[in-house]
């Protein structure tokens, strides 16, 4: 996708959810079972934010943050695209939505990225937000979120995600 050509409404999320993931082993892959722990809310959401806890390492041990991090597994990506048609975006607190280790991203031809971004797989592609800090929303109910990307030509950019929290 060309970011400059995307409609503004594709960056507005009226039913975002935060899913806490117990990513206690290196290279943990978020599974369909992990997703389903969100319950019925999963089927109504339009954006999924993942809290794996890796955001805590970013400022204190960047090498730990940048290697062996948790990521979305191929089956979970496919489930999101095919079984959760309302989802317009996924966001994760790691360096990438897909593990980049030699046995993962490259070896699998970046299947997770391609699953989210393939325009032929489902009605719309799924926006990917990486390297987020979910700390301000942990334990809170998001009522809305939106992204403010730089409107540039290309397929990636730095952006801000703003979340409205229920008081």
C-alpha positions as CSV (number, residue, x, y, z in Angstrom):
1,X,0.0,0.0,0.0
2,X,1.0,3.6,-0.6
3,X,0.4,5.3,2.8
4,X,-0.4,8.6,1.1
5,X,-3.3,6.9,-0.8
6,X,-4.9,5.2,2.2
7,X,-8.2,6.6,3.5
8,X,-8.1,8.4,6.8
9,X,-10.7,6.0,8.3
10,X,-8.3,3.1,7.9
11,X,-6.3,4.7,10.8
12,X,-9.3,5.1,13.2
13,X,-10.2,2.2,15.5
14,X,-13.5,2.3,17.4
15,X,-13.1,-1.1,19.2
16,X,-9.4,-1.6,20.1
17,X,-8.4,-4.3,22.6
18,X,-5.2,-5.0,24.4
19,X,-4.2,-8.6,24.8
20,X,-1.6,-9.5,27.4
21,X,0.7,-12.3,26.2
22,X,2.8,-14.4,28.6
23,X,5.9,-14.4,26.4
24,X,8.3,-16.1,28.8
25,X,10.5,-18.0,26.4
26,X,12.7,-16.6,23.6
27,X,11.1,-16.4,20.1
28,X,7.6,-17.0,21.6
29,X,5.0,-17.1,18.8
30,X,1.6,-15.7,19.6
31,X,-0.9,-18.4,18.8
32,X,-4.6,-18.6,18.0
33,X,-5.1,-19.9,21.6
34,X,-3.5,-16.7,22.9
35,X,-5.9,-14.6,20.8
36,X,-8.9,-16.5,22.0
37,X,-8.1,-15.7,25.6
38,X,-9.6,-12.3,24.8
39,X,-13.0,-13.9,24.7
40,X,-16.0,-12.6,22.7
41,X,-14.4,-9.1,22.6
42,X,-11.9,-10.5,20.1
43,X,-14.7,-10.9,17.5
44,X,-15.9,-7.3,17.8
45,X,-12.5,-5.5,17.9
46,X,-11.1,-3.6,15.0
47,X,-7.5,-3.3,16.3
48,X,-5.5,-5.7,18.4
49,X,-2.7,-4.3,20.6
50,X,-0.2,-7.0,22.0
51,X,1.5,-6.5,25.3
52,X,4.3,-9.1,25.5
53,X,6.3,-7.3,28.1
54,X,9.2,-6.8,25.7
55,X,8.7,-3.0,25.8
56,X,10.4,-3.0,29.2
57,X,13.7,-4.1,27.7
58,X,13.9,-1.4,25.0
59,X,15.6,1.3,27.1
60,X,17.6,-0.9,29.4
61,X,18.9,-3.8,27.2
62,X,18.3,-3.1,23.6
63,X,20.0,-6.3,22.4
64,X,17.5,-8.3,24.5
65,X,14.7,-6.2,23.0
66,X,16.0,-6.7,19.5
67,X,16.7,-10.5,19.6
68,X,14.5,-13.4,20.5
69,X,11.4,-11.3,21.0
70,X,7.9,-12.5,20.9
71,X,6.0,-12.1,17.7
72,X,2.8,-13.2,16.0
73,X,2.9,-16.7,14.7
74,X,1.8,-17.6,11.1
75,X,-1.4,-19.4,12.3
76,X,-2.5,-16.4,14.4
77,X,-1.9,-14.0,11.5
78,X,-4.0,-16.2,9.3
79,X,-6.7,-16.5,11.9
80,X,-6.8,-12.7,12.3
81,X,-7.1,-12.2,8.5
82,X,-9.7,-14.9,7.9
83,X,-11.7,-15.2,11.1
84,X,-11.6,-11.6,12.4
85,X,-12.8,-9.5,9.4
86,X,-13.3,-6.4,11.5
87,X,-9.6,-6.1,12.4
88,X,-8.0,-3.3,10.6
89,X,-4.7,-3.2,12.6
90,X,-2.4,-5.1,14.8
91,X,0.2,-3.4,17.1
92,X,3.0,-5.1,19.1
93,X,5.5,-4.0,21.7
94,X,8.4,-5.7,20.0
95,X,10.8,-4.7,17.2
96,X,8.7,-6.5,14.6
97,X,5.3,-8.2,14.3
98,X,7.3,-11.2,13.0
99,X,10.3,-12.8,14.5
100,X,13.3,-12.0,12.4
101,X,15.5,-14.9,13.6
102,X,17.1,-17.2,11.0
103,X,14.4,-19.9,11.6
104,X,11.5,-17.5,11.4
105,X,11.1,-14.4,9.1
106,X,13.7,-15.1,6.4
107,X,13.2,-18.9,6.5
108,X,9.5,-18.5,6.1
109,X,9.6,-15.8,3.5
110,X,8.1,-13.3,5.9
111,X,4.8,-15.1,5.9
112,X,3.3,-13.1,8.8
113,X,3.9,-9.8,7.2
114,X,2.6,-11.1,3.9
115,X,-0.5,-12.5,5.6
116,X,-1.4,-9.2,7.1
117,X,-0.6,-7.1,4.0
118,X,-1.9,-9.4,1.2
119,X,-4.8,-7.5,-0.5
120,X,-6.1,-10.8,-2.0
121,X,-6.4,-12.7,1.3
122,X,-9.4,-10.8,2.6
123,X,-11.3,-7.6,1.9
124,X,-8.7,-5.2,3.4
125,X,-5.1,-5.4,4.4
126,X,-4.2,-5.1,8.1
127,X,-2.1,-2.2,9.3
128,X,1.0,-3.2,11.3
129,X,2.3,-1.1,14.1
130,X,5.6,-2.3,15.6
131,X,7.8,-1.0,18.5
132,X,4.9,0.4,20.5
133,X,4.9,1.1,24.2
134,X,1.6,-0.2,25.7
135,X,2.5,0.9,29.3
136,X,0.0,3.7,29.4
137,X,-2.9,1.4,28.4
138,X,-2.1,-1.7,30.5
139,X,-5.0,-2.6,32.8
140,X,-7.2,0.0,31.2
141,X,-10.1,-0.1,28.8
142,X,-9.5,1.5,25.5
143,X,-12.6,3.1,23.9
144,X,-11.0,4.4,20.7
145,X,-7.6,4.6,19.1
146,X,-6.2,6.3,16.0
147,X,-3.0,6.6,14.2
148,X,-1.4,9.7,12.8
149,X,1.1,8.5,10.2
150,X,3.2,10.8,8.0
151,X,1.4,10.9,4.7
152,X,4.3,9.8,2.5
153,X,4.6,7.7,-0.6
154,X,5.8,4.3,0.5
155,X,4.8,1.4,2.6
156,X,6.1,2.4,6.1
157,X,6.5,5.5,8.2
158,X,6.9,6.7,11.8
159,X,3.6,7.4,13.4
160,X,1.9,8.1,16.7
161,X,-1.0,6.0,18.1
162,X,-3.3,7.9,20.4
163,X,-5.7,5.9,22.6
164,X,-8.8,7.1,24.4
165,X,-9.2,5.4,27.8
166,X,-12.4,4.8,29.7
167,X,-12.3,6.7,33.0
